[in-house]
Amino acid sequence: MPYGEFVDSAVPPELRERVLSAALDELTRWGVERFSVEAMATGHGIDADSVYRYWGNTQRLLLDVMFHKSDQTVVTPNTGSLRGDLEAMALSVAAYLNTVVGRKLLRVMIVDDRALHSDDTRTIYWRRRYEIVRAILDRAAVRGELREGVDPLTGVQILLAPLNIRVLYTNEPLDDAYCLSVAELAWHALARH
């Protein structure tokens, strides 16, 4: 599913860019829980009624912001092998997380005491990220490359957790050598040998 599902297709492109830029600024400043369409609109000179007209609600706007850039960068590779797909996925995720926007949005997605409420925005976001990597594992299973008993969630975490942790705890970029090393370790853990 493309990120565009979260926005009315009739939104004028210039308005969409203004709103997404303003929403990104507010989201990275205040987080999911304290994000307010009204505050964003006031602070950025945007008509709040227009935002609701095209996005419908705050969650749809937030999801559009979160997926707008990441869906253009993080794609499901299909190289024909589990090892190749894991390498391509690690490099794709790194390309996104090495951007200022990618790093800021990753930090916004951390669940802490303030995030303990009924909003499921983070769950929707992480579920989409999970589905992208899960597709790699599903194809590997069909090709007979995946070892028996691999839990898909654990398999996804084996690949993505080291990348996310490094970004969250350091200012170091995710270089290709690191990504390929993580992918190699994930391959050894997941592949039928």
C-alpha positions as CSV (number, residue, x, y, z in Angstrom):
1,M,0.0,0.0,0.0
2,P,1.5,3.4,-0.9
3,Y,1.6,6.2,1.6
4,G,-0.9,8.1,-0.6
5,E,-3.7,6.1,0.9
6,F,-3.6,8.5,3.8
7,V,-4.5,11.6,1.8
8,D,-7.3,12.7,-0.5
9,S,-5.9,12.4,-4.0
10,A,-7.5,15.8,-4.9
11,V,-5.3,17.8,-2.5
12,P,-3.4,20.5,-4.5
13,P,0.3,19.5,-4.7
14,E,1.5,22.8,-3.3
15,L,-0.8,22.6,-0.3
16,R,0.3,19.0,0.3
17,E,3.9,20.0,0.4
18,R,3.2,22.9,2.7
19,V,1.2,20.7,5.1
20,L,3.6,17.8,5.1
21,S,6.5,20.1,5.7
22,A,4.7,21.9,8.6
23,A,3.4,18.6,10.0
24,L,7.0,17.1,9.9
25,D,8.3,20.1,11.8
26,E,5.6,19.8,14.5
27,L,5.8,16.1,14.7
28,T,9.5,16.0,15.3
29,R,9.2,18.9,17.8
30,W,6.3,17.6,19.8
31,G,5.9,13.9,19.1
32,V,2.8,11.9,18.2
33,E,1.0,12.5,21.5
34,R,1.3,16.3,21.6
35,F,0.9,16.9,17.8
36,S,-2.0,19.2,17.1
37,V,-3.4,20.1,13.7
38,E,-4.6,23.4,15.1
39,A,-1.2,24.3,16.5
40,M,0.5,23.3,13.3
41,A,-1.9,25.3,11.2
42,T,-1.6,28.4,13.4
43,G,2.2,28.2,13.6
44,H,2.7,27.7,9.9
45,G,-0.1,29.8,8.4
46,I,-2.2,26.9,7.1
47,D,-6.0,26.7,7.2
48,A,-6.8,23.8,9.7
49,D,-10.2,23.2,7.9
50,S,-8.3,22.5,4.7
51,V,-6.1,19.9,6.5
52,Y,-9.2,18.1,7.9
53,R,-10.9,18.3,4.5
54,Y,-8.1,16.5,2.7
55,W,-6.7,14.3,5.4
56,G,-9.8,13.7,7.5
57,N,-8.1,13.4,10.9
58,T,-4.8,13.8,12.7
59,Q,-3.7,10.2,12.4
60,R,-4.1,10.1,8.6
61,L,-1.9,13.3,8.4
62,L,0.7,11.8,10.7
63,L,0.9,8.5,8.8
64,D,1.1,10.5,5.5
65,V,4.1,12.4,6.9
66,M,5.8,9.2,8.2
67,F,5.4,7.3,5.0
68,H,5.9,10.1,2.5
69,K,9.7,9.9,2.4
70,S,10.3,6.4,3.8
71,D,8.1,4.7,1.2
72,Q,10.1,6.3,-1.5
73,T,13.4,5.0,0.0
74,V,12.6,1.7,1.8
75,V,11.4,-0.7,-0.8
76,T,10.9,-4.5,-0.8
77,P,13.8,-5.9,-2.8
78,N,13.5,-9.0,-4.9
79,T,17.0,-10.1,-5.9
80,G,16.1,-13.8,-6.1
81,S,17.9,-14.8,-3.0
82,L,17.5,-14.4,0.8
83,R,21.1,-13.1,1.2
84,G,20.7,-10.6,-1.6
85,D,17.3,-9.4,-0.3
86,L,18.6,-8.9,3.2
87,E,21.6,-7.0,1.9
88,A,19.4,-4.8,-0.3
89,M,16.9,-4.2,2.5
90,A,19.7,-3.2,5.0
91,L,21.1,-0.7,2.5
92,S,17.6,0.6,1.7
93,V,16.8,1.2,5.4
94,A,20.2,2.8,5.9
95,A,19.7,5.2,3.0
96,Y,16.5,6.4,4.8
97,L,17.9,6.4,8.3
98,N,21.0,8.3,7.2
99,T,18.7,11.3,6.3
100,V,17.9,14.0,8.8
101,V,14.2,13.2,8.3
102,G,14.7,9.5,8.8
103,R,16.6,10.0,12.1
104,K,14.1,12.4,13.4
105,L,11.1,10.2,12.6
106,L,12.8,7.1,14.1
107,R,13.2,9.0,17.4
108,V,9.5,10.1,17.3
109,M,8.5,6.5,16.9
110,I,10.0,5.4,20.3
111,V,7.4,4.3,22.7
112,D,7.9,5.8,26.2
113,D,5.7,6.7,29.1
114,R,4.0,9.5,27.1
115,A,3.1,7.0,24.4
116,L,1.0,4.8,26.6
117,H,-2.4,5.7,25.3
118,S,-5.0,4.4,22.9
119,D,-3.6,5.9,19.7
120,D,-2.4,3.2,17.3
121,T,-0.4,5.4,14.9
122,R,2.9,3.8,15.9
123,T,1.4,0.3,15.5
124,I,0.2,1.1,12.0
125,Y,3.6,2.5,11.1
126,W,5.6,-0.4,12.5
127,R,3.2,-3.0,11.0
128,R,3.9,-1.5,7.5
129,R,7.6,-1.7,8.1
130,Y,7.3,-5.3,9.3
131,E,5.3,-6.3,6.3
132,I,8.0,-5.1,3.9
133,V,10.7,-7.2,5.5
134,R,8.2,-10.1,6.1
135,A,7.8,-10.3,2.3
136,I,11.5,-11.1,2.0
137,L,11.1,-14.0,4.5
138,D,8.0,-15.3,2.8
139,R,9.7,-15.4,-0.6
140,A,12.7,-17.1,0.9
141,A,10.4,-19.7,2.5
142,V,8.8,-20.5,-0.8
143,R,12.2,-20.8,-2.5
144,G,13.3,-23.2,0.4
145,E,16.0,-20.9,1.7
146,L,14.5,-20.2,5.1
147,R,15.3,-22.6,7.9
148,E,12.4,-24.3,9.7
149,G,10.9,-22.6,12.7
150,V,11.8,-19.0,12.0
151,D,9.5,-16.7,13.7
152,P,8.8,-13.9,11.1
153,L,8.8,-11.1,13.7
154,T,12.1,-12.2,15.2
155,G,13.5,-12.5,11.7
156,V,12.5,-9.0,10.9
157,Q,14.0,-7.7,14.2
158,I,17.3,-9.6,13.6
159,L,17.8,-7.4,10.5
160,L,16.3,-4.1,11.5
161,A,17.2,-3.8,15.2
162,P,20.9,-3.3,14.9
163,L,20.4,-0.6,12.2
164,N,17.8,1.2,14.3
165,I,19.8,0.9,17.6
166,R,22.9,2.3,16.0
167,V,21.0,5.4,14.7
168,L,19.2,5.9,18.0
169,Y,22.4,5.7,20.1
170,T,25.0,7.3,17.9
171,N,25.4,10.0,15.4
172,E,27.4,7.7,13.1
173,P,26.1,7.1,9.6
174,L,25.1,3.6,8.7
175,D,27.8,2.8,6.2
176,D,27.6,0.0,3.6
177,A,30.1,-2.2,5.3
178,Y,28.1,-2.2,8.6
179,C,24.8,-2.8,6.7
180,L,26.3,-5.7,4.8
181,S,27.7,-7.2,8.0
182,V,24.3,-7.0,9.7
183,A,22.7,-8.6,6.6
184,E,25.3,-11.4,6.7
185,L,24.6,-12.1,10.4
186,A,20.8,-12.1,9.7
187,W,21.3,-14.5,6.7
188,H,23.3,-16.9,8.9
189,A,20.6,-16.8,11.5
190,L,17.7,-17.2,9.1
191,A,18.9,-19.3,6.2
192,R,18.7,-23.1,5.7
193,H,22.3,-24.3,5.5
